[in-house]
Amino acid sequence: MVTLQTRELEPFNIPPVDNTQAALFMRRLTGREAFTFPGAQKPIGMIVYDLKFAHPRHSYAHGFLLSVSADAFQRACETSNELTMEPLFKRYVIGKIHIEYGGTLQSTVVTAEALDLS
């Protein structure tokens, strides 16, 4: 189990998440939002796969936590001979993360869980 801050994760988003919306969402984070990750390995990267930015109304992001940086994951995707993303996800995805703020929330809430996709 490890305690992290959001600034320790290298984020990137994948479709259907819009780059502009992702940037607006991330800009509202201070980077000091702490969360506990219960897995054995420390996450380094984050893939945002679902996001709603509606600040000051309730906004959220859902993502996968990676054992490698976002750049390393993207390079692995580009150089892989795999026909699907499944083997890459099994190799590099170690958890899930949920970030939300706005609406009736008084502060940003970050929760994470470990995943074993193997």
N, C-alpha and C positions, 0 to 999 in steps of 0.2 A: 504494500500500500504506500502511495506517495502523494504528498500535497503539492499541487502545482498552481501557477497563475496563468491566466489566459495568454499573457505575452510570451510564455514559453512554448507556445504552439505555433507552428508555421501553417497558416490557413490557406486553402484555395477552395474554389467552388466548382461544381460540375452542373451541367444542365439538368433540370430546367432553371437553376438558380441564376439570376441575372447579375452580371458583374457590378453594375451600378448599385443595385439593391444590396448586394453583399458588402460593398464598400461603405455604404451609408450605415448599414447595421454595425459593422465592425468599428466604425468611427465613434460610435456611442460607448464602446468599451474603453475602460481606462488601462487595461492590461494587467491590473492588479487584482482582478476578480479571482479569488482562490477556490479551488475545488480539490476533492480527494479522488484519486483514481485507485481502485482496489486491485488492479492487475499487478503481475509480477514485473512487467517491463514498463519503463517510463515512456509515455507517448511523446512524440516529437512533432508530428504533423497532424493536420485536421482537414478532412474533406467535407465541406458543407454541401449536403444534398437536398435540403429542404429549408426554406427561409421565408419569413414574412416580416417585412420592415414596415411599420405603421406608426412609429413614434410620433406623438407621445402615447398613442394607444399601444396595446399589448403587441410585442414583437418577439419573434423567436427564431432560432437557428437549430437545426438538427444536423449532426455530422458523425463521421467515423473518425476514430483516433488511429493514427498510424505509428508504427515502430520506426519509421524513417521520415526524413524531411519531405515536404511536398515536392521539392525539386527532384529528389531521389525517386519518389514514387512516379512522377511524370516520366522520368528517364526510363524507369523500368517498364512503364506502359508503352513507350515509344520503341523500345528495343526488344520487347517480348515477341516470341513466336506463337504465343497462346492464341487460340481462336476466340476465347471469351475472357472477361475480366475476373472470373471466379478464381483461378489459381493465384492471381496477384492479390486479390482480396484475402484469400486464405493465408498468404505469405506475410502480408503487411498490416492488415487491419487487426488491432488488438482491443478495440473498445468503441463505445458510442459516447457522444457528448450532446447535451441539451443546454442551450443558453436562452434565457428569456428576461425581458425587462419591459417597463412601461405598463400602461393600464393601471390596475390596482396594486401592482407590485411596488414596494417601497425601495427595493434595491434589485440589482441584477442577481439572478439565480442561475448557478451553473451546477449541473449534475453530470456525473460520468459513471459508466459501468464497463466492466471488462467483458470481452467477447472471446470465444474460442471458436474460430471458423474452420479449424482443421478437421 
